Amino acid sequence: MRDLGVGFGYLLKGQRWVSRHGKQYGFGLLPGLVTLVLYGAALVALAVWGEDAVTWATPFADDWAGPWQGLFRGFLTAVLFALGLLLAVLTFTAVTLLVGQPFYESLSEQVDADVSPDGTAPRSELSLWRELCVSARDSMRVLVRAGLWGVLLFALGFLPFVGQTVVPVLGFFVTGFFLTEELTAVALQRRGVELRARLALLRSRKALVWGFGTPLGLAFLVPFVAVFLMPGAVAGATMLAREVAGEGGEGAGLPGAAAVPAGG
């Protein structure tokens, strides 16, 4: 229970940090706005042409009589849109981080330097292009894992009672875990921590991760909220990453990254 509160505390601390650093917050909003426009257009297209896509995919139902054809295709259209919305929630963070890699990298470094006792922050020795490639590769691996969980939870959703009570709760915890993984990747990747090691670190502190990511996932369901919370979420995730990496207040970094002073 303590770790749940600590994780939520990092989420609040991140929002407070960006509220005191207006310039970083302003730059951090740009990638989220770009991604929001792209996702909004995709969801509108899905809403407009989803029924046509379902009709095209179910030619066997063309000759069905009575209301069954409409009910069947209407159900599939609703399911298609729901899956699209779930996929948007699960992937929004990954895509926004990829679009805004330079912005969030700089923001995360500033947070690291600000909270570090010696005023320095680890910096990756990889080039920006290599960083983008690694981030895209890792994001795809995480999205595959998240997608498998999504399919499993969707199937379990048809179970009576359990599907309407337990499964939605599990879904939010799963979403919270993967959101936290994507957000902490900005700081941990600079420390040379590979995806497999990142996942192991986060699994060792599940309550901490859930305390941070689950409320954030719930907030992200509200339209436009994700855009305004993303800079603070990156800041809070950087603080959380320091704890799971064993740095705490000591500033002891992991190997694989060079320390740079604030503003460097």
Residue, then its C-alpha position, 0 to 999 in steps of 0.5 A: m500500500r505504501d508503494l501505491g501512495v509513493g507512485f501516485g506522489y511521483l505523478l503529483k510531483g511531476q505535475r508540480w515540477v512542470s508548473r514551476h518550469g513554464k518553458q519546458y511545459g510549453f515545449g512538452l505540450l507540442p508533441g501531444l497536440v500533434t499526436l492528438v490531431l492525428y489520433g482524432a482524425a483516425l477515430v473520426a474516420l473509424a466512426v464514419w467508415g467503420e460500418d462500411a468496413v464491417t459490411w465489407a468484412t462480413p459478406f456472409a451476412d448479406d442475405w440474413a433476414g429481419p433485424w439480425q443483420g443490422l444487430f450483428r453488424g451494429f455490434l461488430t461496428a461498436v466493437l471495432f470502435a471500442l478496440g480502436l479507442l482502447l488501442a488509442v489509449l494504449t499507444f498514445t503515450a508511445v507515439t507521443l514520446l516518439v514524436g517528441q523524443p528531443f523535447y521529452e529527452s531535454l525535459s527529463e534531463q532537466v528533471d534529473a539534474d534538478v533533483s540530483p544532489d550534484g546537479t548533473a543528469p545522465r545523458s545517453e551516448l547514442s546519436l539522436w537517430r539511434e535513440l529514435c530507432v531504439s525507442a521505436r523498436d522498444s515501443m513496438r515490442v511493448l505494444v505487442r505485449a500490450g496488444l496481447w493483454g488487450v486481446l485476452l482481456f477483451a475475450l474475458g470480457f464476455l464472461p458473465f459478471v467477471g467481464q463486467t467487474v473484474v476485467p475492467v479493473l485488470g485492464f486499468f492496471v495493465t494499462g497503468f503498467f505499460l504507460t509507466e514503462e513507456l514514460t520511464a523509458v525516457a530516463l532509463q534508456r539514457r542510463g543504458v537500461e535495455l527493455r528487458a531490464r526495464l521491465a524487470l525493474l518495474r515488475s519488482r515494484k509493481a505497486l509503485v508502478w500501479g500507483f503512478g500509471t493507473p491514475l494516469g491511465l484513468a485520466f487519459l480517458v478524458p478527452f484532451v487531458a493526456v496532452f496537458l498531463m504528458p509533460g508532467a507525466v514525463a517529469g514524474a516518471t523520471m523521478l520514479a525511474r531514479e527510484v527503481a534504478g536504485e538512485g534514490g536521493e544518493g545520485a548513484g547512477l547506473p552504468g552506460a550513461a554520462a553525467v552532464p550538468a543542468g542545462g548541458 
